[in-house]
């Protein structure tokens, strides 16, 4: 067999259970990690004798953009990369319909051979090797597949996660004072003046000498991932300015870190995607130098179209925890929202205070993550950093609640 065991159930092949299953099947052998950039999708196919047994060999998994896929490593594989029709410049040059499983929207594809990967080194991680599509279809873009080997022990090793809630937004302020007009006037609200001040306070902690082990780990985090919402991107650019991860790196936007969409949550609707997200965020700030923003994973409509159930949000949490352990970083920063952070704790540490209350704007929570623990126990020892507190604002505040308060006030 080319790359490993059976695929997880459709729609469940990118969460924690899939990672644990791959680790179980790998036993003492290495894991193969694959990630796609640029293309809309790709599938992993066997190579060698297994690939020639059938006209259409069963794929080992489907790659989604900017997310690592994990499987037991049994040998080299091929990755069939789907091409966007708009990216093909010469439709008569080796361009034809291809068999891509049940994905009827795929009209052209190229295959790259994933081979020559370095064995994991002493820390359990192999070097990332990048492969790209050729010119068989005259594609305008060279799509890339990134691959590396890793040990089971390295993937299952505990991580330190830092959850940052965004600073006060105009929506937060409007819900607090019952300002319905502001809540209805826009979507994807930015920061208030108070929110900017909150960012400045956190940035002072970032620039100061760390006082605790957790604060040292926060400054040692190698990557900053963020929700694409305007308020979270602005918070990352302001509050984390000068953080070592952003001096040479960028804020990486991930759709799964967005806030929970509620029935009346206009702040969780957006207009910008892709590079326009940073442009929109910076336009609302004072002129200055700000970190780069990696928006490659959010060129699509990344926000939810309707209210999300808790089960849907927990699925997002599950995907993010899986991606956390498929990176070699010992510590990462997730810049997100109050409801999403609460849902994460409700899913994996339901009896703690963070599952019930919400941290104040621009608060930072440090938490240990161990994905090999039973479900509901994968988060441990959460603590607020930099003197952070829980929010005293009414967690029920919403557009509907603000309307009711305004009606009562007008009636009085």
Secondary structure, DSSP 8 states (H G I E B T S, - for coil): --S-S----TT-TTSHHHHHHHHHHHTTS-EEEEEEESSSEEEEEE-THHHHHSSS---SEEEEBT--EEEE--S-EEEEEE--GGGBS-TTSS------TT-TT---EEEEEE-------TTSB---EEEE--STT-BSS--EEEEEEE-HHHHHS-EEEEEEE---BHHHHHHHHT-HHHHHH-SS--B-HHHHHHHHHHHHHHHS---SHHHHHHHH--EEEE-SSHHHHHHHHHHTTT-HHHHSSEEEE-GGGS----TT-GGG--S--TTHHHHHHHHTS-SS---EEE-GGGSS--S-SS---HHHHHHHHHHHHHHHHTSS-SEEEEEE-HHHHHHHHHHH-TTSGGGTS-B-TT-EEEEEE-TTS-TT-SEEEEEE-TT--B--S-TT--HHHHHHHHHHHHH-
